[in-house]
């Protein structure tokens, strides 16, 4: 099974949300429907970064590392070739 790490940016507050899922598109849509308590407070969201991982463990480790990063790093990631949205 493939897992995705994704980063969302709130168009309202400018905050970033990092998460993992098996279907990043469906999860993104769920966030914009207000189906998550935290993210419902910052809607609407923009999907800015997605990367693929072979295992859930790898994705969780990457998500944990991203949670310590700052906004300028997320904006840099946005333009990188590792971003599935750029393919």
Buried (B, 14 or more C-beta within 10 A) or exposed (E): EEBBBBBBBBEEEEBBBBBBBEEBEEBBEBBBEEEBEEBEEBBEBEBBBBBEBEEEEBBBEBBEEBEEBEEEEBBEBBEEEEBEEEE
